[in-house]
């Protein structure tokens, strides 16, 4: 089949692909700018940016904003000033509002927001910036539609619907995760369409779950989605922010290596089995010093590990101490390719 363009608000991309945010420092300006050049929508992950030592104390917000601006401008330089360029900002971040306002001031085309319900997102953007919540249930869609209409007279410009097999943080209970057939992506799609009704049926719905190949994209387009979000495949590309020794974790992974643990964010998180994960599953606590409180939900006295620390380790390729987020369908990823090679398969 001929893959359609993806149109959101007043911008579009040649292919119906949004690159997932992928913090900490994996989804950077380099990756986002390259994705735009090849016909997708590029996204910068706003979490975990900036120098740790410059972020100490009150410098955290300022340093995070400074580095986000640098990443946005790098993406623009790589893409020749073109978009669509977005920034992913997690609701759970203590500097959530500041990061959103910084991205909007820099002129990004859209903001993606998940890891919580982004009830207040429209308050921090202008009319030109598209707002895209990440949701995973009928309840979440109903809440956003009602809240945004009542408080801001606004609706989502697109909605990313995460299925129970997606990677990273999950908006599902452990019972749902263990029984994914009870909340499958096609079920979430139908429930969302029911909530939207005829009045809002033109809102593009984006699938986020196990998308690695053209065949995966075609499956979701035929299902009724306007596009897809791609995460794990883009971790293992040459333009990814992750070092090759970290990418090797994905290349050698089997389906049995994919597990779900509890994150300091307050949500289950799907990751690759690793020495760090084995220690966490056995009840051990990773020692850490918290240089700044990056998460609203994190209690540094109780959580078993610092998520910023372990994701920085993953980005650096530290297989012993890193946390490697992943989707379920990791086995097909057997090599490191360029972003261009991925998009060439979609032509």
C-alpha positions in Angstrom: 0.0 0.0 0.0 1.0 3.6 -0.5 1.7 5.1 3.0 -0.3 8.3 3.5 1.1 11.7 4.7 0.5 12.5 8.4 -1.3 15.9 8.8 -1.6 17.5 12.2 -3.0 21.1 12.6 -1.3 23.2 9.9 1.7 21.0 9.2 2.4 17.6 7.7 5.1 14.9 7.1 5.7 12.8 4.0 5.4 9.6 6.0 2.9 8.8 8.9 5.8 8.5 11.4 6.4 10.4 14.7 9.7 9.7 16.3 9.3 8.9 20.0 10.9 11.3 22.6 13.2 8.8 24.3 14.9 10.6 27.2 17.5 10.8 28.7 19.6 12.3 25.8 18.7 9.5 23.3 16.1 11.5 21.4 18.3 14.6 20.7 18.3 17.4 18.2 20.5 15.4 15.9 18.1 12.5 15.7 15.0 14.7 15.4 16.5 16.9 12.7 17.5 13.8 10.7 14.0 12.3 11.0 12.5 15.5 9.6 14.9 15.5 6.7 13.8 11.9 5.8 10.1 12.7 5.9 9.0 12.0 9.5 8.1 14.2 12.5 11.1 14.7 14.7 10.9 14.9 18.5 13.4 16.0 21.2 13.1 14.5 24.6 13.2 17.3 27.2 14.0 15.2 30.2 17.6 14.8 31.5 19.2 17.5 29.5 22.1 19.8 30.6 25.2 19.4 32.7 24.5 17.7 36.1 26.9 19.9 38.0 25.4 23.1 36.5 22.0 21.8 37.4 22.7 21.6 41.2 20.2 23.4 43.4 18.4 26.3 41.8 20.3 25.9 38.5 18.4 22.9 37.4 15.6 24.7 35.6 17.8 27.2 34.0 20.3 24.6 32.8 17.5 22.3 31.5 16.1 25.2 29.5 19.4 26.2 28.1 20.2 22.7 26.8 16.7 22.3 25.4 17.2 25.5 23.4 20.5 24.1 22.0 18.9 20.8 21.0 16.0 22.6 19.2 18.4 24.9 17.3 20.6 21.9 16.4 17.6 20.1 15.0 16.6 23.2 13.0 20.1 23.5 11.6 20.2 19.9 10.5 16.8 20.1 8.9 17.5 23.4 7.2 15.0 25.2 9.4 12.2 22.8 8.4 9.7 21.0 10.6 7.6 19.4 11.9 9.7 19.5 15.1 8.2 18.7 18.5 9.3 18.4 22.1 8.2 15.6 24.4 7.6 16.9 28.0 6.6 14.5 30.8 3.8 15.6 33.1 5.7 14.2 36.0 8.7 16.6 35.7 9.1 19.3 38.3 10.0 21.8 35.6 7.2 20.8 33.3 5.7 24.2 32.7 9.1 25.9 32.2 10.1 23.3 29.6 6.9 23.6 27.6 7.1 27.4 27.6 10.7 27.3 26.5 9.9 25.0 23.6 7.0 27.1 22.5 9.1 30.3 22.6 11.6 28.5 20.3 8.9 28.0 17.8 8.5 24.2 17.8 5.4 22.9 15.9 4.1 20.6 18.5 4.3 19.5 22.2 3.8 15.8 23.1 3.0 15.2 26.8 2.5 12.0 28.7 3.7 10.1 31.8 0.6 11.5 33.5 -2.5 13.3 32.2 -1.5 16.7 30.8 -4.6 18.6 32.1 -3.0 22.0 32.0 -0.9 21.8 28.8 -3.0 24.3 26.7 -2.4 27.0 29.4 1.3 27.0 28.5 1.2 27.2 24.7 -0.1 29.5 22.0 -2.7 28.9 19.3 0.0 28.0 16.7 1.5 25.2 18.7 -0.1 21.8 18.4 -0.8 19.9 21.6 -0.7 16.1 21.6 -1.5 14.2 24.7 -0.3 10.6 25.2 -3.2 8.5 26.5 -4.0 4.8 27.0 -7.7 4.5 28.0 -11.2 5.8 27.4 -11.1 7.5 30.8 -8.0 9.5 29.8 -9.5 10.6 26.5 -12.7 11.6 28.2 -10.9 13.6 30.8 -8.7 15.5 28.3 -11.6 16.2 26.0 -13.9 17.6 28.8 -11.2 19.4 30.7 -9.6 21.1 27.7 -13.0 22.1 26.3 -14.2 23.6 29.6 -11.0 25.3 30.7 -9.4 26.3 27.5 -12.0 25.9 24.7 -9.5 23.7 23.0 -9.2 20.1 21.8 -6.2 17.9 21.1 -4.6 18.5 17.7 -3.8 14.7 17.7 -3.8 11.9 20.3 -1.1 9.3 20.7 -2.7 6.1 21.9 -0.3 3.8 23.7 -1.1 0.1 23.8 -0.2 -2.3 26.6 2.8 -3.7 24.6 4.5 -0.3 24.1 7.9 0.6 25.6 8.9 2.9 28.4 6.4 4.1 31.0 3.0 2.5 30.8 -0.4 3.9 31.7 -1.8 0.5 32.7 -2.1 -1.6 35.8 0.0 -4.7 36.2 -3.1 -6.9 35.7 -3.7 -5.2 32.4 0.0 -5.5 31.4 -0.1 -9.2 32.2 -3.4 -9.6 30.2 -2.9 -7.3 27.2 -5.8 -8.8 25.3 -8.1 -7.0 27.9 -6.9 -3.6 26.7 -5.6 -4.1 23.2 -4.7 -1.3 20.9 -7.7 -1.9 18.6 -10.0 -1.8 21.7 -8.5 1.5 22.8 -8.9 2.9 19.3 -12.6 1.9 19.1 -13.2 3.4 22.6 -11.5 6.6 21.7 -13.5 6.9 18.4 -16.6 6.5 20.5 -15.6 9.2 22.9 -14.7 11.6 20.0 -17.9 11.0 18.1 -18.6 12.6 14.7 -17.8 16.1 16.1 -14.1 15.3 16.7 -13.5 12.3 14.3 -11.0 14.5 12.4 -8.5 14.4 15.3 -5.6 12.2 14.1 -5.0 9.2 16.2 -1.4 7.9 16.5 -0.6 4.3 17.4 2.3 3.6 19.8 3.1 0.0 20.2 5.6 -2.4 18.6 6.3 -0.4 15.4 9.6 -1.5 13.8 8.9 -2.1 10.1 6.8 -0.9 7.2 4.5 -3.9 7.8 3.8 -2.7 11.3 3.0 0.8 10.0 0.6 -0.6 7.4 -1.1 -2.8 10.0 -2.0 0.2 12.1 -3.0 2.4 9.2 -5.4 -0.3 8.0 -6.7 -0.5 11.6 -7.8 3.1 11.3 -4.9 5.1 12.8 -3.6 8.2 11.0 0.0 7.4 11.9 2.4 5.7 14.3 5.0 6.6 16.9 8.3 4.7 16.6 10.6 4.3 19.6 12.8 1.3 20.0 13.8 1.1 16.4 15.1 4.7 16.6 17.2 3.9 19.6 19.2 1.6 17.3 20.1 4.0 14.6 23.3 5.7 13.9 21.9 9.2 14.8 20.6 8.0 18.2 22.1 9.6 21.3 22.9 6.2 22.8 26.5 4.8 22.6 27.0 1.6 20.5 27.7 -0.5 23.6 24.2 0.4 24.9 22.6 -0.3 21.6 24.2 -3.8 21.7 21.7 -4.6 24.5 18.9 -4.4 22.0 20.6 -6.3 19.2 21.2 -9.3 21.4 17.9 -9.2 23.3 15.3 -11.9 23.1 11.6 -11.6 23.9 12.2 -13.2 27.4 14.6 -10.3 28.1 11.7 -7.8 28.2 10.3 -7.2 31.7 8.2 -4.6 33.5 9.4 -3.0 36.8 8.1 -0.1 38.9 9.6 3.3 38.0 10.3 6.3 40.4 7.9 8.1 38.0 5.2 6.2 39.7 4.3 4.0 36.7 5.3 0.6 35.5 8.1 0.8 32.9 9.0 -1.8 30.3 12.7 -2.4 30.1 15.4 -4.9 29.0 16.6 -7.4 31.6 20.1 -6.3 32.7 22.3 -6.6 35.8 20.7 -3.5 37.2 17.2 -4.8 36.6 18.1 -8.2 38.2 19.3 -6.3 41.3 16.1 -4.3 41.5 13.9 -7.4 41.0 15.8 -9.1 43.9 14.8 -6.2 46.2 18.2 -4.4 46.3 18.4 -0.7 46.2 20.9 1.2 44.0 22.9 3.8 45.9 22.5 7.3 44.6 22.9 10.9 45.4 20.0 13.1 44.2 21.5 16.3 42.7 18.1 17.8 42.0 14.5 16.7 42.3 13.5 16.1 38.7 10.2 14.2 39.3 7.2 15.4 41.2 6.4 11.8 42.2 9.9 10.7 43.3 10.6 10.1 47.0 14.4 9.8 47.1 14.3 8.1 50.5 12.1 5.2 49.2 12.7 4.6 45.5 15.1 1.8 44.7 17.0 3.7 42.1 17.5 7.2 40.5 15.9 7.1 37.1 18.0 10.0 35.8 21.2 8.2 36.9 20.4 4.9 35.3 19.2 6.4 32.1 22.3 8.5 31.8 24.3 5.2 32.3 22.2 3.5 29.6 22.9 6.4 27.2 26.6 6.1 27.9 26.5 2.4 27.1 27.0 1.2 30.7 25.4 -2.3 30.5 26.0 -3.0 34.3 24.3 0.1 35.6 22.0 1.3 32.8 18.2 1.0 32.5 17.3 0.2 28.9 13.7 1.0 28.0 12.1 -1.0 25.3 8.9 -2.1 23.5 7.9 -5.8 23.5 8.9 -6.5 19.9 12.6 -6.1 20.2 13.8 -9.3 18.5 13.5 -8.0 14.9 16.1 -5.3 15.7 19.3 -7.1 14.7 21.5 -4.2 13.3 22.2 -0.5 13.6 20.9 1.3 10.5 20.7 5.0 9.6 17.5 7.0 9.8 17.7 7.2 6.0 17.7 3.4 5.6 14.6 3.1 7.8 12.7 5.7 5.8 13.9 4.2 2.5 11.8 1.1 3.3 8.7 3.3 3.5 9.0 4.7 0.0 
